Amino acid sequence: NCKVTKYEINDVQYEIKRITQKLKKFLENSHTVEFEEKLLKELYVFNNKNFPVPEYKYKVKRKEIDENKYGLEKEKEFLPFFNKLVRDYNIKLRQDNEDSFLGKWYTQHIRDEIQFVFDEIKKIKNTETKKIVSVILSRTIRSCRATTHADLATLVEPITTTYYCSKHGKMCKPLFSILKWWETYTKDTVKRLLQFDNLRKDVFHTCLKGDSRTIDIINGLNKTNPNFAKLVKEQKIKGIFSSPPYVGLIDYHEQHAYAYDLFGLERNDELEIGPLFKGQGREAKESYIQGISDVLINTKKYLVNDYDVFLVANDKYKMYPTIAENAGMKIVNQFKRPVLNRTEKDKGAYSEIIFHLRDSK
Ligand SMILES: C[S@@+](CC[C@H](N)C(=O)[O-])C[C@H]1O[C@@H](n2cnc3c(N)ncnc32)[C@H](O)[C@@H]1O
């Protein structure tokens, strides 16, 4: 809903400016900025010497350099310098309590900055402004997890030291401050809100939260916008465009664990269809087929007779024909869609299919 809500943009901009200034003041009082500048300078010299562009990557490609071995050697070579800087500037890397996601996946200073901004957000009076600025903080902290660049989408182990980065072919460092991402996302979000404001049409729109296998759409709409509920009941819904989860690829709750932790949201892990933790075995696939079929069956009562349903999926296991059949639908068309902009850019592009389904009668 945050993408389509109407905001008082001036108020949003005012609060962003206020918090950014306060965050900068907060940073002035710490050594982190100085520490990071010094570290970046040293890394720059070290990388130029040991990972010259583009020769280094050519050599790796031609197998003249064993990337794993060389990377590890260089990591070890740089580490004493990093450790000395940490001591000199008295930087605390890990947090004392690592039980929660926020405790484990953020360096101490980042965690302090997150809390600082969060406390500032609590002071915002306008409820809508407060919500959108919270979403900006959530986007920011997603980018600030203590992980390597190569493992951004699938967290492996928290990293708090400099490391050899196979994605960039040089030594990289974890983040020590949220400021850069906070500024990036505040600007980007305001830009998007203004852009959408120009495109906005005089229509109802909403996002209902719930399990799509069982959610009662009319009931949900009635709570926030009875006129919308009445329209849907009378006219029915013309179609669906959806990107459902795919079998055994992602644990969505885990991927956004930082937000559940920070905002104290209730988790519903067990309601996820096709989570990673269930894998891609026979049972997982059967439960996935059942799950998506149930979603489609649930939606049918809200749809017109000649509905169109579009589902985006990378159907490696050819489950969608069965799903369509279970739901009394038929696949009438398939469009190929290349996926180019992945979070983990080195993991290659792949293509997905957009299935176009209609009623089988
Ligand atoms: C491929 S993502 C699509 C994300 C979507 N396009 C968006 O922009 O938010 C699949 C989404 O389905 C959600 N999901 C999984 N099981 C669900 C269920 N039973 N009911 C509703 N949503 C579910 C996941 O949490 C995830 O957000």
Ligand as a Chemical Component Dictionary entry (heavy atoms), coordinates in Angstrom:
data_LIG
# 
_chem_comp.id                   LIG 
_chem_comp.type                 NON-POLYMER 
_chem_comp.pdbx_formal_charge   0 
_chem_comp.three_letter_code    LIG 
# 
loop_
_chem_comp_atom.comp_id 
_chem_comp_atom.atom_id 
_chem_comp_atom.alt_atom_id 
_chem_comp_atom.type_symbol 
_chem_comp_atom.charge 
_chem_comp_atom.model_Cartn_x 
_chem_comp_atom.model_Cartn_y 
_chem_comp_atom.model_Cartn_z 
_chem_comp_atom.pdbx_ordinal 
LIG C1  C1  C 0  7.926  -14.024 -6.120 1  
LIG S1  S1  S 1  7.374  -13.140 -4.701 2  
LIG C2  C2  C 0  6.416  -11.882 -5.404 3  
LIG C3  C3  C 0  6.614  -10.572 -4.764 4  
LIG C4  C4  C 0  5.658  -9.486  -5.279 5  
LIG N1  N1  N 0  5.741  -9.354  -6.717 6  
LIG C5  C5  C 0  5.938  -8.158  -4.607 7  
LIG O1  O1  O 0  6.360  -7.230  -5.264 8  
LIG O2  O2  O -1 5.769  -8.098  -3.384 9  
LIG C6  C6  C 0  6.204  -14.258 -4.002 10 
LIG C7  C7  C 0  5.482  -13.711 -2.755 11 
LIG O3  O3  O 0  4.451  -14.630 -2.356 12 
LIG C8  C8  C 0  4.347  -14.595 -0.934 13 
LIG N2  N2  N 0  3.601  -15.780 -0.412 14 
LIG C9  C9  C 0  4.054  -17.033 -0.171 15 
LIG N3  N3  N 0  3.063  -17.814 0.309  16 
LIG C10 C10 C 0  1.957  -17.037 0.392  17 
LIG C11 C11 C 0  0.611  -17.257 0.824  18 
LIG N4  N4  N 0  0.203  -18.441 1.286  19 
LIG N5  N5  N 0  -0.253 -16.213 0.754  20 
LIG C12 C12 C 0  0.131  -15.001 0.278  21 
LIG N6  N6  N 0  1.378  -14.730 -0.133 22 
LIG C13 C13 C 0  2.286  -15.731 -0.080 23 
LIG C14 C14 C 0  5.791  -14.526 -0.504 24 
LIG O4  O4  O 0  5.906  -14.058 0.825  25 
LIG C15 C15 C 0  6.380  -13.546 -1.532 26 
LIG O5  O5  O 0  6.277  -12.239 -1.056 27 
# 
loop_
_chem_comp_bond.comp_id 
_chem_comp_bond.atom_id_1 
_chem_comp_bond.atom_id_2 
_chem_comp_bond.value_order 
_chem_comp_bond.pdbx_ordinal 
LIG C1  S1  SING 1  
LIG S1  C2  SING 2  
LIG S1  C6  SING 3  
LIG C2  C3  SING 4  
LIG C3  C4  SING 5  
LIG C4  N1  SING 6  
LIG C4  C5  SING 7  
LIG C5  O1  DOUB 8  
LIG C5  O2  SING 9  
LIG C6  C7  SING 10 
LIG C7  O3  SING 11 
LIG C7  C15 SING 12 
LIG O3  C8  SING 13 
LIG C8  N2  SING 14 
LIG C8  C14 SING 15 
LIG N2  C9  SING 16 
LIG N2  C13 SING 17 
LIG C9  N3  DOUB 18 
LIG N3  C10 SING 19 
LIG C10 C11 SING 20 
LIG C10 C13 DOUB 21 
LIG C11 N4  SING 22 
LIG C11 N5  DOUB 23 
LIG N5  C12 SING 24 
LIG C12 N6  DOUB 25 
LIG N6  C13 SING 26 
LIG C14 O4  SING 27 
LIG C14 C15 SING 28 
LIG C15 O5  SING 29 
# 
